[in-house]
Amino acid sequence: MTPSVRRAIQADEPAIDELIQRALAQYRDVDELMHLGYLRYSLGARHAPGAEQLVAEMNRKVAGSVLFDRRVRHHSNWPRTLASFGTLMVDPSQRRRGIGAALVSACIDRAREEGATGLAIDTMPFMTAALEFYGPFGFERWPAGDWDGTPLLQELIGRLDAPRTIVSAWRIEFD
């Protein structure tokens, strides 16, 4: 079965929040502070005003979600001609079924439709599978787009002793 991707509606919010909690649970034992910070960041779309929440469905249930932003707004060192997406999550019980790929493809299509020159994303240091996942879509590491997430992590977890966190940027350019 192929996942279908659509714009989220308000009734999807509880399912998206549950999905995010399940998807991020795998990082709890890797780095508890990062897990807590990323969980607080990801729940709800407050960190991405104006972004479009997309969901992927399998058997009429939300199995994945992503926030697509037609133009970069949240990083001062990223060109405004780029689109971006973030908080891509797939239900752990539904992984390896093309759900994440369907969400990334939908974001690439939307970025092209919006006239963006490319698409930029960022990943947390503990997300070691990012290269393996995003590489086949044409994303390449973009060190010039990396940013210091330490102040944001400190704010999210309410602790000034949060570890220094450099967030990795990735980019795909359109022809």
CORHU-V150693 format. One record per run of one state. SS is the DSSP state (H for helix, E for strand, L for the rest). FROM is the first residue (numbers start at 1). TO is the last residue. If there is no record, write none. Layout:
ss = [SS:SS]
from = [FROM:FROM]
to = [TO:TO]
This chain:
ss = [L:E:L:H:L:H:L:E:L:E:L:E:L:H:L:H:L:E:L:H:L:E:L:H:L:E:L:H:L:E:L]
from = [1:4:8:10:28:32:43:52:59:61:70:82:91:92:95:99:114:118:124:130:138:140:142:143:146:147:149:150:158:166:174]
to = [3:7:9:27:31:42:51:58:60:69:81:90:91:94:98:113:117:123:129:137:139:141:142:145:146:148:149:157:165:173:175]
